[in-house]
């Protein structure tokens, strides 16, 4: 697994990380919640995994949502 980037610290100590991994020759982007178990970080089932070729569509969707949010605030 490559480097995990912290996205969000949750109140009960869990953390949300973004990271990239490879499985059977395909690279995936993960956004997943992790928890501590005996001082060892472990992933939960709470999260999403996308093949890297789908990331541009996710990025576009996020940009559209953020633009709508900014418009709604005005």
C-alpha positions in Angstrom: 0.0 0.0 0.0 1.2 3.5 -0.8 1.1 6.4 1.6 -2.2 7.2 3.3 -3.3 10.8 3.4 -5.5 11.8 6.3 -8.7 13.4 5.2 -10.8 13.6 8.5 -10.4 12.8 12.2 -13.5 11.5 13.7 -14.6 12.2 17.3 -14.1 8.6 18.6 -10.6 8.4 17.3 -11.2 6.8 13.9 -9.6 8.5 10.9 -10.6 8.7 7.3 -7.7 8.2 4.8 -7.4 8.5 1.1 -4.8 6.1 -0.5 -4.1 4.1 -3.6 -3.5 0.4 -3.8 -3.1 -2.2 -6.5 -5.0 -5.5 -6.7 -4.6 -8.0 -9.6 -2.9 -5.4 -11.8 -5.5 -2.7 -11.3 -4.9 0.4 -9.2 -7.7 1.7 -6.9 -8.4 4.9 -5.0 -9.7 4.2 -1.5 -11.4 6.6 0.8 -11.8 4.6 4.0 -12.3 4.8 7.7 -9.6 3.3 9.9 -9.5 2.5 13.6 -6.9 1.6 16.2 -6.7 -2.0 17.5 -4.0 -2.5 20.1 -2.1 0.5 18.7 -2.3 -0.8 15.2 -4.3 1.0 12.5 -6.8 -1.3 10.6 -9.3 -0.5 7.9 -13.0 -0.8 8.3 -15.6 -1.7 5.7 -16.8 1.9 5.8 -15.5 3.6 2.7 -15.5 3.6 -1.0 -13.0 2.0 -3.6 -12.8 3.1 -7.2 -10.6 2.1 -10.1 -8.2 4.9 -10.9 -9.7 5.4 -14.3 -13.0 6.4 -12.6 -11.3 9.1 -10.5 -11.8 11.9 -13.1 -15.6 11.3 -13.1 -15.5 11.5 -9.3 -13.5 14.7 -9.4 -16.0 16.2 -11.9 -18.9 15.2 -9.7 -17.2 16.8 -6.6 -16.5 20.0 -8.6 -20.2 20.2 -9.7 -21.4 19.6 -6.1 -19.1 22.2 -4.7 -20.1 24.8 -7.4 -23.8 24.1 -6.6 -23.0 24.5 -2.9 -21.3 27.9 -3.5 -24.3 29.0 -5.7 -26.8 28.0 -3.0 -24.9 30.0 -0.4 -25.0 33.2 -2.5 
